[in-house]
Amino acid sequence: MLYLDHAASSPLLPGVKKSMIEALDWSGNPASSHMLGRELKKKIESARTFFESQGPGKFIFTSSATESNNTIINSHLLNEKKIWLAKGDHPSLSKYIDHHNFIKEIPFLSDGRVNFDQWMRELNTDVGLIALSHVDGQTGVVTMTEEQIHIIKEKFPHIWFHLDASQSFGKGIFEYQKFKVDSITICSHKIGGPIGIGGLYYQSSFKPLLLGGGHEYGLRSSTPSVFLIEGFVTALKEVNIIWSSEKLKELKELKDDYLIFLKQELPLSLPFQDYSLPQICSFFIDILTSDIFLRFFEEKEIYLSSSAACSSKNKKENPALAQLGYDKKKQQQFLRMSFGTEFDRSALNELKLKTHQICEEIKPLL
Amino acid sequence: MKTILINVDELWLRGRNRSHFFRVLKGQLDNRIKHFHQFKYSLKNENQRFVLKSDHDFSRDLIENIVHLPGLNSILPVIETTCEIDKIKDISQQLMGDLLARNPSQLFTFKVTTIRSDKRLPLESMQVSKDVGGRLLSVFDKLSVQIKKPELEVHIKLTFGNKCYITLEKLEGVGGLPLKSSGEGLTLISGGFDSPVASVMMGARGVDQSFIFFHAYPFVGNEVVEKIKKLVAQLAKFQSHCELMIVPFGNIQKKIIAHCDPKYRTNLFRWAMIQVACEIARKKKKDCLITGDSLGQVASQVIQTLRLLDQSASLPIVRPLIGMQKKEIIKKSHRFGLHDISCLPHDDACSLLAPKSPVIKPDFYLWAKTVEHLTDELKEDLIKATSSYQKYFFTPWGEEVER
């Protein structure tokens, strides 16, 4: 079995599972003043301290990346200043475009990056918020460089810059402490932590989405789930080790190697190769709908994605690819493999072998 | 007392075995009534028609379900009274009043039809129609008479035992013969318009059916199974309890693709389906296969191919749509409540799998040679397919159940 869909969700890391099982035995409410409550509170705050050492400003736990994104956008809706979003971004960001007329759409290049020059000409001071995925979940492309973000923040310091780092956080390369942004969304199950918990970094306060007991600095009421937090923090500690710069270099080599091999088997378009994360391998197969490949791989126990996990079932427009200018036919030829750290040379050889078998089966039809 | 009259259709044409099929049909009706009606009821054979009675109202769901049962001509929810003209007039007025109250501010054309089965009764049908029509016209100013194709029709039946049945509602059944009166079949179903229509047509000729679908995974995704289940859930209403078999077909297709002249590819897919279906049908003691073939509709439906398929089959292949045109098929598809389900989008491997130039007049000898060669390649896969299918079961009210 080869699991090549880490961008959708990464399997629980072994240490994470162990820490969570242990934490299930911890009873009490972290808000209680007795010893059990105080113990729990201590565990949570120590986890928070570790998270705060990894990113900018303060940190709160949320239920998901979706909640983190929604929280920031909602807190900016009332002042009706312009909000810039990407039309093809993850739905937790892009859904707002249809509902509010003061929202503007960020321009993109066909290689998956933000069209920075054009955007800079359109950006002005009448803007309250920019919210955007740092790495696109489907193409795997880093939409904006650190420098570009800093240029915007220098020129328009009053703009709240929100970055969704669900795909990239914890997986090496980026030092988020140094990012000059106002808030960052992160996600547990993309780094091998449990599903059901996410997080939000922020530099200054905002209007909370949930009101209640005033948990999480008063910004996110809900009794915190200690065992999910324990799983999340353990995952972050583990990925800091396994997602080393050597591993990333290796993955980049394996990816390029695979694409060279695949190009000999099938006609491909590779607009994202140079700008995507080493662990995300996305491409178009120019002659066939990728659904078919997805199933041929599935039959051989290789699991990958024909678009984002949330939307691959509906065969409507794929907004992420549409925003880059690809038509519906092209969108249906899109395939994404996303690797975890377990992916290595021998896994690549297995992938190549199975890919070759599949191509042999399909070739007589072309 | 609530009453429904249920008229049989072609059972009239049967001779001495009529009473046997009446009992079979009654059993099928009982089965459906018991599901929808929790109260006591009686279902009696009165002068070669069923009379269904209960102290409690019959639900719309029951009435609308019975309409699908093959062998029935019409279903009439009626009011029963005695053959006295004043009572008949009063009840007709009341029924009409209720209907007009449900559709305020709408004008209607109508007529009254009276049938007197028991000629010994003193009331004459023409006179009854006239009297009731006169009463309705004098009471309701929204009504006007129209004899040809009126919007409303008052049906009055004067029958034996001084009984009179009155109704404004006559539902048309699918007609034909009761299920099982013409044996059992295995229907090859696809996601399109034709095969489901073929199934209903043969259901109405009295063929009780199971269904078989050839699933082209991995060429086609598993979503198509949901669509097929929706289709069969609707087809099941025209059947007694029925079974759907989903046969994995991708591996067989892969072999055919790898080993055969692409010109013959589609024909060979069909050939393989017939082989597997015949074997499953034999095991299940079915009498025939049913397909939705319409002659010449696509290249693989030319008469030469059908001949080759028939020769390779161990059971008769029944093709009720063979001489029908597409628009007639679509019309029937609407009528049987299948059209919208057939329209649901689904993955179709046809465009991928269809050869660029399929053979339109297959050569008999070349074909025989190809098949002979293929049989060795495919033997194991074909045998495996006859036992490795998934099974689903459906009730006559279109519900999927475990069995």
Interface residues (C-beta under 8 A of the other chain):
Chain A: L288 D291 I292 R295 F296 E298 E299 K313 K315 E361 P364 L365
Chain B: Y217 P218 F219 G221 E223 G250 K254 I257 A258 P262 P345 D347 L352 L353
